[in-house]
Amino acid sequence: MNTKKVWLAALVTGMIAAVLIYSAFVTNITSPEEEAQIAEEQAAMEEQEAEAEFERNKVNPIVEIEEGKRAVSLRVTHTEEGVSGYIEPKSQVDIVAYQTEIEEEQEEDSEDISETEFLTAELILQDVKVLASGASADSENEALRYETVTVEVTPEEGVLLSLAAKDQDGFYFLLRNEEDGSVEEDEISLTRQVMKGERQ
């Protein structure tokens, strides 16, 4: 009698184990559609992780661009003569473009041609918001020695700056008081002759 009970218990235990193993095996079987969905979800997670890693590696991030505006980066030249190190994200600036022109004139009673160099500076944009100074990978110290400044402009202003960047010799940035929103209505420009030997 005891032997029968042992065999019966063993049989029941075996059946239960078989059911559990079968259930686990069936659960692990997925259809092609489910596998594709899992692959898509995994790819999306990897993409999100890559984007998060990229943002973490950005030492010098850019300020968010206002809707309807554009961002344009300008190369700064002669920064030692401007406000180097003081322009930072959210600063308000005026942008001055300058260029050099050479006029040729034939001297009287001579075949020699003299050249006169002129330097022109013109205020082309006012009260512009700075989005970033330097490159995105710059450290805090490198950002203070920026060679580029990224500003927020309208599409029309972006075209103007793009054209000026091709035609002009460089840009100056005039740092403004954050609370000063005044704009000069009249055109502001100045031209002067560059003397020989003068450093520009």
C-alpha positions in Angstrom: 0.0 0.0 0.0 2.8 2.3 0.8 4.5 1.4 -2.4 1.4 2.4 -4.4 1.2 5.7 -2.6 4.9 6.4 -3.4 4.3 5.6 -7.1 1.1 7.7 -7.2 2.9 10.6 -5.6 5.8 10.3 -8.1 3.4 10.1 -11.0 1.6 13.3 -9.9 4.9 15.1 -9.3 6.1 14.1 -12.7 3.0 15.3 -14.4 3.2 18.7 -12.6 6.8 19.1 -13.6 6.0 18.2 -17.2 3.2 20.8 -17.3 5.5 23.5 -15.8 8.3 22.7 -18.3 5.8 22.8 -21.3 4.4 26.1 -20.1 7.8 27.6 -19.8 8.7 26.4 -23.3 5.5 27.7 -24.9 5.9 31.0 -23.2 9.4 31.5 -24.7 8.2 30.9 -28.2 7.4 34.3 -29.9 5.9 35.0 -33.3 7.8 36.9 -36.1 5.6 39.9 -35.4 6.5 39.9 -31.7 10.2 39.5 -32.5 10.0 42.5 -34.9 8.3 44.6 -32.3 10.8 43.6 -29.6 13.6 44.5 -32.1 12.1 47.9 -32.8 11.6 48.7 -29.1 15.3 47.7 -28.4 16.5 49.9 -31.3 14.4 52.8 -30.0 15.9 52.4 -26.5 19.4 52.3 -27.9 18.8 55.5 -29.9 17.5 57.2 -26.8 20.5 56.1 -24.9 22.8 57.4 -27.7 21.0 60.8 -27.7 21.3 61.0 -23.9 25.0 60.2 -24.1 25.5 62.9 -26.7 23.8 65.5 -24.6 25.9 64.5 -21.6 29.0 64.9 -23.6 28.1 68.5 -24.6 30.3 70.6 -22.4 29.1 73.9 -23.9 25.3 73.5 -24.8 23.3 75.9 -26.8 20.3 77.9 -25.5 17.0 76.8 -26.9 16.0 78.5 -30.1 12.7 80.5 -30.0 10.0 79.3 -32.3 10.2 81.0 -35.7 13.8 82.0 -35.2 17.1 80.6 -36.5 20.6 80.1 -35.2 23.7 81.2 -37.1 27.3 81.0 -36.0 29.7 83.8 -36.8 33.5 83.8 -36.7 34.9 86.4 -34.4 38.1 88.1 -35.4 40.3 90.5 -33.4 38.5 89.4 -30.2 41.1 91.2 -28.1 39.6 94.5 -29.4 36.0 93.5 -28.6 34.5 92.0 -25.4 36.3 88.7 -25.4 35.3 86.5 -22.5 32.3 88.5 -21.5 29.8 87.3 -24.2 27.9 84.3 -23.0 24.6 82.5 -23.7 21.6 84.8 -23.2 23.7 87.9 -23.6 22.2 90.7 -25.8 24.6 92.2 -28.4 24.8 94.5 -31.4 26.7 93.2 -34.4 29.1 95.4 -36.3 30.5 94.3 -39.7 33.6 95.8 -41.1 35.5 95.6 -44.4 38.5 97.2 -46.1 38.5 98.8 -49.5 41.4 99.9 -51.6 41.1 102.8 -54.0 43.6 103.1 -56.8 44.4 106.5 -58.2 47.0 107.4 -60.9 49.3 110.1 -59.7 49.5 113.4 -61.6 52.5 113.7 -64.1 53.3 110.1 -63.4 52.4 106.6 -64.5 52.6 105.3 -61.0 49.3 104.3 -59.3 48.8 105.0 -55.7 46.6 102.8 -53.4 44.6 104.2 -50.5 43.1 101.8 -48.0 39.9 102.5 -46.2 38.2 100.7 -43.3 34.5 100.8 -42.9 32.5 99.7 -39.9 28.7 99.4 -40.0 26.1 98.4 -37.4 24.1 95.7 -39.1 22.0 94.2 -36.3 20.9 95.3 -32.9 19.7 93.7 -29.7 20.4 90.1 -30.8 20.4 87.2 -28.3 23.4 85.0 -28.0 22.7 81.3 -28.0 26.3 80.0 -27.5 29.9 81.2 -27.5 32.5 78.8 -28.8 31.9 75.3 -30.1 29.7 72.7 -28.4 32.7 70.6 -27.4 34.5 73.5 -25.7 35.3 73.4 -22.0 34.4 76.3 -19.8 37.8 77.8 -20.2 37.8 77.3 -23.9 34.4 78.9 -24.2 35.9 82.1 -22.8 38.4 82.2 -25.6 35.7 81.6 -28.3 36.3 82.1 -32.0 32.7 81.8 -32.9 29.5 83.2 -31.5 26.1 81.7 -32.2 23.2 84.2 -32.3 19.4 83.9 -32.6 18.0 85.8 -35.7 15.0 85.9 -38.0 15.3 84.1 -41.3 15.8 87.5 -43.0 18.5 88.5 -40.6 20.2 85.1 -41.1 20.4 85.8 -44.8 21.9 89.2 -44.1 24.5 87.8 -41.8 25.3 85.0 -44.3 25.9 87.5 -47.0 27.9 89.8 -44.7 30.1 86.9 -43.6 31.1 86.4 -47.3 31.5 90.0 -48.2 32.9 91.5 -45.0 36.2 91.1 -43.3 34.8 90.2 -39.8 32.5 91.0 -37.0 32.6 92.9 -33.8 30.1 92.2 -31.0 28.9 95.1 -28.8 27.6 93.8 -25.4 24.4 95.4 -24.3 22.7 96.0 -21.0 20.1 93.2 -20.6 17.4 95.7 -19.8 18.2 98.0 -22.7 15.9 97.2 -25.6 16.4 100.5 -27.5 17.2 100.3 -31.2 18.9 103.1 -33.3 16.6 103.9 -36.3 19.3 105.7 -38.3 22.0 103.8 -40.2 25.3 103.9 -38.3 28.5 103.5 -40.2 31.9 105.0 -40.2 34.7 105.0 -42.8 38.3 106.1 -42.3 41.6 105.9 -44.1 44.0 103.3 -42.9 47.5 104.8 -42.5 50.5 102.9 -43.8 52.0 100.7 -41.1 48.9 100.9 -39.0 47.8 97.6 -37.3 44.1 96.8 -37.9 
